[in-house]
Amino acid sequence: MPKKGDLQLAPMHRLIKKAGAARVSEGAAIELKKVLEELGVRIAKEALDFTVHAHRKTVKDVDIRIAATKIIR
């Protein structure tokens, strides 16, 4: 489980603004942070399954890419 503060709020504000928002509330940034942390952990766990299946100890970029594709669908 991610520790509190794994992701910072400032990048969440920037991501939402990058999407076109003129202003971003603190609550919106906090909620995006929570969602991205949960999604990140789910993707990482799935990637770890691919890593173990391939008899490796190191999670590689391809594992993350495949896991993200599977989770986001």
Buried (B, 14 or more C-beta within 10 A) or exposed (E): EBEEEEBEBEBBBEBBEEEEEEEBEEEBBEEBBEEBBEEBEBBBEBBBEBBEEEEEEEBEEEBBEBBBEBBEE
